[in-house]
Amino acid sequence: MLQVQLDILGMSKHYNVSFIREKMLTLKGVISSDIFLKHKKVKITYNPDVITLNKIINTIEEEGYAVIHVKR
């Protein structure tokens, strides 16, 4: 398992938190998704044998958010 922290632009309301969390957990290979609205960060634990980091980022960006920083 790997863990990554993403800084997200456009995440400002509580419904964004629920939406992103639910969207991440629908992806096969994502184990957990912890979202910190105050800091606009998402911490994701995932299985790299099942899903790539690029797929995770693309999924977030397809929903209208921007991933502005990735910390591995």
Secondary structure, DSSP 8 states (H G I E B T S, - for coil): -EEEEEEEET--SHHHHHHHHHHHHTSTTEEEEEEEGGGTEEEEEE-TTT--HHHHHHHHHHTT-EEEEEE-
